[in-house]
Amino acid sequence: MSMHDFIEDAKRGGIAIAGHRYFKANNPKMGKAFNPSKPTTWISYIDANNLYSWAMSQYLPIGNYKWEINAHFTLKTHDYLSDLPPAVENMAVNKNMLCPYTTELVDKLNGGRFSATKKLAPHLGPRKEYIIHYQELQYYIKLGIIIDEVIEILSFDQTNCLAPYIAFNTKKCQGAKNAFEKDFFKLMNSSVYSKTMENVRAHMGKASMTLNKPIIVRASVLGLSKLLMYRFWYGYVKERYGLFKDETPISVIAESIHIRGKSYHYVLANKSTTSKHKGVSKKGISEIATNSYIFDLEGTLLDDPVDRSLLSEEEVKNLAIQTEADPITLVYQDCLFDNKVFYAKNVGIRSKDHILSLVELEKKGLCPIDTKRWILSDKITSLPYYYWRIQAYKNFISNRISPELAEE
């Protein structure tokens, strides 16, 4: 039972943060809205295809290394790791941890009411009794995390027995001739993962329960999927383009991303695959070299809302599809810069005591309050908690330095 509880504590879901909450593109494709006197910049959406399927194809525990450790980040690693701190954990963000801007929003929008709920917030504070997969630990040590103590080790045998199954479904999904076939084989992979994460404790009407789900596989898949993203970010993007480094102008980085978008590749294994782009060679990132595991690095170029009155008829026609999302973008800007809260309605069928009813729910859709990071006064830039610059800011404030000067 203690071993089962140990593994349950290792479960951490996906990371969802907006470290930089607003960015405006400026490039020739924006027509007359393009300002040539300013740096040319692009917004690109980058995604990892079939992320969990990749993780399920790795060597996974089947019975008979997980580590529980105490660790910390040295101050010299803070600047490098501040955009995406590794070894994420569920932490309760207390009100006294909030930045002045967020505290002001809580007082204004929530009447000062604040609940310190646990959330997955990447931060640079110490890790206490932190449970982590050994492959994650190996890589995070390379990034600079310092191990203070190894408290407990859970060893296991491992195999990549799921790899052929995942590869088969992935190949069938790629060759699908209709939406049904594509969704079917995609769900065949997802259903296996879903069973590993089934929480039998939540079953209703049970006098007793049997903890018989392979939750150690779930914890490993979640950990390995994060590891892949961290390897991509720190092992490729930051090494190649120096993103967020002071010595590299962000405009140069942004422009080179667009110009060289199709030449992107991420290498973990020296496996080549065919590419849908002529003259472009991609390399796989796993022992099973299939397109499903290739990062969608060409991505989607996104533009800021464009004033159609500034564009020619042909330019308006070309941008018609892109500008369909303008109302949503404007709502987001109102939320971010004007501190407006937006609600969304959802209508669905609910069953209670075997009686069906149509229920309309109104929930908070957009809110400027974000407690996962320390937000600066520009409402856009943010820092991870326990970053040394936050403590420096607090020291300046305690010495009666103005907030504006302290932040600068």
PEKA-V584288 format. One record per backbone hydrogen bond with DSSP energy under -0.5 kcal/mol. NH is the residue of the N-H (numbers start at 1). CO is the residue of the C=O. E is the energy in kcal/mol with one decimal. If there is no record, write none. Layout:
# PEKA-V584288
NH_CO_E / NH_CO_E
This chain:
# PEKA-V584288
5_1_-2.4 / 6_2_-2.0 / 7_3_-1.9 / 8_4_-2.1 / 9_5_-1.7 / 10_7_-1.3 / 11_8_-1.3 / 12_10_-0.5 / 21_19_-0.5 / 21_380_-2.2 / 25_23_-0.5 / 26_41_-1.4 / 30_27_-2.1 / 31_28_-1.5 / 33_30_-1.5 / 34_31_-1.6 / 36_34_-0.7 / 38_35_-1.8 / 41_26_-2.8 / 43_302_-0.8 / 44_42_-0.5 / 45_300_-1.9 / 46_44_-0.6 / 47_296_-0.7 / 49_47_-0.6 / 49_294_-0.7 / 51_48_-0.7 / 54_50_-2.2 / 55_51_-2.0 / 56_52_-2.5 / 57_53_-0.9 / 57_54_-0.9 / 58_55_-1.3 / 60_159_-3.0 / 62_63_-0.5 / 62_157_-2.5 / 63_157_-0.9 / 66_154_-2.4 / 67_132_-2.4 / 68_152_-2.8 / 69_67_-0.5 / 69_130_-2.6 / 70_149_-2.5 / 71_127_-2.3 / 72_146_-2.1 / 74_144_-0.6 / 77_74_-1.7 / 78_74_-0.5 / 78_75_-1.1 / 79_75_-0.5 / 81_77_-2.2 / 82_78_-1.0 / 84_81_-0.6 / 91_89_-0.6 / 91_119_-2.6 / 93_91_-0.7 / 93_117_-0.9 / 94_92_-0.8 / 97_94_-1.7 / 98_95_-1.2 / 103_99_-2.6 / 104_100_-2.2 / 105_101_-1.8 / 106_102_-2.5 / 107_103_-2.1 / 108_104_-2.1 / 109_105_-3.5 / 110_105_-0.6 / 110_106_-1.6 / 112_106_-2.1 / 113_110_-1.6 / 116_114_-0.5 / 117_115_-2.0 / 119_91_-2.0 / 121_89_-1.4 / 121_119_-1.2 / 122_120_-0.5 / 124_385_-2.7 / 127_71_-3.1 / 128_126_-0.5 / 130_69_-2.9 / 132_67_-2.5 / 134_65_-1.4 / 137_133_-2.3 / 138_134_-2.2 / 139_135_-1.7 / 140_136_-2.8 / 141_137_-2.0 / 142_138_-1.1 / 143_139_-1.2 / 144_140_-0.7 / 144_141_-0.9 / 145_140_-2.2 / 146_72_-3.1 / 147_145_-0.5 / 148_70_-2.6 / 148_146_-0.6 / 149_70_-1.8 / 151_68_-2.9 / 151_149_-0.7 / 152_68_-1.4 / 154_66_-2.8 / 155_153_-0.6 / 157_63_-4.3 / 159_60_-2.5 / 163_160_-1.7 / 166_162_-2.7 / 167_163_-2.7 / 168_164_-2.3 / 169_165_-2.2 / 170_166_-2.4 / 171_167_-2.4 / 172_168_-2.2 / 173_169_-2.4 / 174_170_-2.2 / 175_171_-1.6 / 176_173_-1.0 / 182_178_-1.9 / 183_179_-2.7 / 184_180_-2.7 / 185_181_-2.1 / 186_182_-1.5 / 187_183_-2.6 / 188_184_-1.6 / 189_185_-1.0 / 190_186_-2.0 / 191_187_-2.9 / 192_188_-0.7 / 193_189_-1.5 / 194_190_-2.7 / 195_191_-1.8 / 196_192_-1.2 / 197_193_-1.0 / 197_194_-0.5 / 198_195_-0.8 / 200_198_-1.0 / 202_199_-1.5 / 203_200_-1.2 / 211_209_-0.5 / 212_210_-1.9 / 215_213_-2.5 / 217_214_-1.5 / 218_214_-1.1 / 219_215_-2.5 / 220_216_-1.8 / 221_217_-2.8 / 222_218_-2.5 / 223_219_-2.1 / 224_220_-3.2 / 225_221_-2.2 / 226_222_-1.6 / 227_223_-2.2 / 228_224_-2.1 / 229_225_-1.6 / 230_226_-2.6 / 231_227_-2.6 / 232_228_-2.1 / 233_229_-2.5 / 234_230_-2.8 / 235_230_-0.6 / 235_231_-1.7 / 236_232_-1.1 / 237_232_-2.2 / 238_233_-2.6 / 240_236_-2.5 / 241_237_-2.9 / 242_237_-0.6 / 242_238_-1.0 / 245_242_-2.4 / 248_245_-1.5 / 249_247_-0.5 / 253_249_-1.5 / 254_250_-2.8 / 255_251_-2.4 / 256_252_-2.3 / 257_253_-1.9 / 258_254_-1.3 / 259_255_-2.3 / 260_256_-2.4 / 261_258_-1.1 / 263_260_-1.5 / 264_261_-1.2 / 268_266_-0.6 / 268_284_-1.0 / 269_284_-1.1 / 271_269_-2.5 / 273_282_-2.1 / 278_276_-0.5 / 280_277_-1.8 / 281_279_-0.5 / 282_273_-0.8 / 284_271_-3.5 / 289_287_-0.9 / 290_288_-1.3 / 293_290_-1.8 / 294_291_-1.9 / 296_47_-3.1 / 297_295_-2.4 / 300_45_-0.9 / 302_43_-3.6 / 308_306_-0.8 / 310_307_-1.9 / 311_308_-1.5 / 316_312_-2.5 / 317_313_-1.9 / 318_314_-2.2 / 319_315_-1.7 / 320_317_-0.9 / 323_319_-2.3 / 324_321_-1.2 / 325_322_-0.8 / 326_323_-1.5 / 329_325_-2.1 / 330_326_-2.7 / 331_327_-2.1 / 332_328_-2.2 / 333_329_-2.2 / 334_330_-2.4 / 335_331_-2.2 / 336_332_-2.8 / 337_333_-3.0 / 338_333_-0.6 / 338_334_-1.4 / 339_335_-0.6 / 340_334_-1.2 / 342_366_-2.4 / 344_363_-3.1 / 346_361_-3.0 / 348_359_-2.5 / 350_357_-2.9 / 352_355_-2.0 / 355_352_-1.3 / 356_354_-0.5 / 357_350_-2.3 / 359_348_-3.0 / 359_357_-0.6 / 361_346_-3.5 / 361_359_-0.6 / 363_344_-2.8 / 363_361_-0.5 / 365_342_-2.4 / 366_342_-2.1 / 370_368_-0.5 / 374_383_-3.0 / 375_373_-0.7 / 376_381_-2.8 / 379_376_-2.0 / 382_19_-0.7 / 383_374_-2.6 / 387_384_-1.3 / 390_387_-1.2 / 391_387_-1.2 / 392_388_-2.0 / 393_389_-2.1 / 394_390_-2.2 / 395_391_-2.1 / 396_392_-2.2 / 397_393_-2.3 / 398_394_-2.3 / 399_395_-1.1 / 400_397_-1.9 / 401_396_-2.2 / 406_402_-2.9 / 407_403_-2.4 / 408_404_-1.8
